[in-house]
Amino acid sequence: MRNKEGYRAEYIYGAGRRALARHDPVRALPLLRAAVDGIAMDGAHPGRHQELADRLYWLAITLIKLGKSGLAIKALASSQKLAPRGHARALYCRVSNEYGMPRSSCPEHDDYKAFFAIQARRYLANTPGRRFSNQTEMEAVLAVIADAWLRLHKSADLGDRSCGYKLHAFRAFRIDFPALLPSSLSSAGTVMPGDFWPGASASEHERCSCGSGLPVHRCCGRVPLPWER
């Protein structure tokens, strides 16, 4: 039985959908976020997975309209796992790349975004609040990562490699952030030659263990954006 908060969430969900229908995503966003949270507060059970998937889908649509593609991908990733045959799966596959990140105009840019996210999250994991302290620090880190990407491209042939192979290469590449990270957490940026792990070329076809039916790198193993929790 649904509690008072659950019925309130249903009302809020309807209000959010109406705001979106009136082309007012700014008003719809807080309403749909509250509607998603309301299911959790109502003690969602497996029988309500489709309902939660639908709310996450419309939240993602709103985020896309507001240009928040990263957050939209996160909502769609959650929605499509709850309802693999729903609208969210088709939209998720259309707007995400093989890393489970917002799709770019070219594959090389997709590769760079995955590399950047992995390295930036590694750096931010050792900062207070997982945030840059100021603009100068952020620009310095971005410059170091961009330089590392160029060095990686010169020393490793990743063009025709599988997603799994490239991800392993991105994670194996350690960047030295001068005077930004404790020395014990950094090492020289180098690339290991040869195959990084057995079966790397076939890993992109491995299905996710959650049962979604998607390749693992587009589902639970997707690359989260630097600021995702």
N, C-alpha and C positions, 0 to 999 in steps of 0.2 A: 504493500500500500504506500502511496506517495504521501510525503509529509507536506506541510505548508510551504516549505521552501521549494519543493518540487513543482507544485502548481504555480508558484510565483515565477519559476524559471520558464515554464511553458508560456506564460503570458509575455514575459520578456522576449522569449524567442520569437513569438508572433510579431511583437513590436519591431524587433530587429529586421525580420523579413520584410515587413511593410516599409520600413525606412529604406531598405536596399531597393525595393521595387520603385520607390520614389526617387531613385538615383541620389540617395543621401548616405554614402558609405561612412562618412564621418560620424553621423548619428547612429548608424547601424552597428559600428564596431564595438562600443562598450556594451551594447545590449546583447549582441551575439556572444561576446566573451562571457558575460554573466550567465547566459543561457547554458553555455558549455559547462561552466563551473557548477551550475545548479544541479546537473545530473549527478555529479560527484557528491555534492552535498546531500542529494536525495538517496544516496546509497545505491548507485547503479549496479545492476546485476547483468549476467549474460543476456537475458531477455531484452535488455534495453541497449544493446550494442548498436543496433541499426539506428536507433534514435540519436545516440551520441555521434555516430558516424555522420548522420545528416547535419547535425548542428556544426560539427567541425568543418564539413564541406562548405556550408554557407559562410562560416567564419573565414575560411580560406578565400572564397570568392570576394568577400569584402576587403580582405588584406591585399589581394591582387589589384583591385580597383584603386586602392590607396598607394600602390607602388611598393608595398612591403612584401616583396616576393620571397624573401628568406623565411619570414614568419609564416607565409602562406604555405610554403613547402612543408614546414614542420607540421602544420595543421592537417594538410592533405596526407602526409605520411602516416599520421595517427589514424585518420579516417579510413584510408584504404586497407589498413590492417584489420579494422573492425568489420568492414564490409567489402571484401575483395571483388565482388561483382557489382559494386555500386558506381555511381557517377564519379566519385572521388578517384577511383583507380584510373579511369580513362584520363581525367584531367591531370592527375599526378604524373602519369607517364608522358603526357604531352609537354608539361612545363618543366619537368626535371631532367637532368642529364644522367649519365651512367653512374655518377657518384651520389645521386640523390640530392643534388643541389640545384638551384635555379639554372635553367639552361641558358647558355650564351649563344652568340651568333656563330661561333666556330669552335671545333673540338679543342684546339690548342688553348683557347681562353678557358674552357672548362677545366683542362688539366691544371692551368695556373691557379685557378680559384681553389681547386682541391689542395694543391701544394701550399698555397697561402693560408688556407684555413687550418691545415694541420700544423704548420709552423707557428702561426699566430696564437693558436690555442695552447701550444706548448710553451710559448713565452708568457702568455697571460696567466697560465696556471701558477706562475711563481710571482705574481704581482698582487698587492692588496686589492681585494674586491674583484679580481680578474678584470681590471680596467687599466687603461693608460692613464698616467698621472697628469699628462698635459699634451698639447699638440706637438711639441718638439719631440717627446718620446715616441709618439705614434708615428710621426714622419720618419724618425730614425729607424724604427723597426720595419716599416714598410720598405724603406730603401735597402736594408740588409736582406730582407726576404727576396726582393726583386733581383738583387745581385746574385743571390744564391740560386735563384731559378735559372739565370743565364748560365751560371757555371754548371748546373746540373744538365742543362740541354747540351752543352759542349762536350760533356764527358759520358753521357749515356744516350743510347738510341732508344727513345721511348715511343717514336711515332706510331708504329704498328703493333705495339705491345697491348696486352689485355688490360682491362681496368684493374684487376687484382694485382698484376705485375707492377703497374705504375703506382698504385697505392703503397705497395711495399717499398718501392724505391723512394717515394716521397717521405715515408715514415723513417726509413733507414738513413736518410740524409739529415745529418745533424748540423745545425747552424750555430756558429759562435756569435753571440750578441755582445760585442765589446762593451764592458762596463755597464751592461744592462741586466745580465743574469749572473748569479753566483757561479764562480768558476767550476764548482763541482757539478753544475747542471748543464754545462755547455762543452762542446768539443768542436774540433775543426770540421768545416763543411766538406765532406768527402763522399764519394760514391763508391759502393762496392761493385766490382765488375762481375759479369756472369749472371746466371739465374739467381734470383733472390730466394726462391723457395720452390720446392717440387710442385709441379702442376700449375704453375702460375698462369700459363696461357689459357687454361680451361676454367680458372676460378670464377671468371665473370658470369659463367652459366650456372654456378652453384646456387640452388634455391635457398631462401632464407629459412632457418629452422623454426620461425614463428608460424609457418604454414600459410603465409600470404600468397605464395606462388611466384613472387618476384625474386630476381637475383638478389643475393644477400647485400651487395653493395648499393642497391637501390631501396633497401628496406631497413632492417635493424642495423646493418653495417654501413649505412650512409654516412657521408662526411658532414658533421655538424658545422654550422657557421661559427666563427670565433666567439660570438657573444652568447651562443646558445648554452643553456644550463643542462 
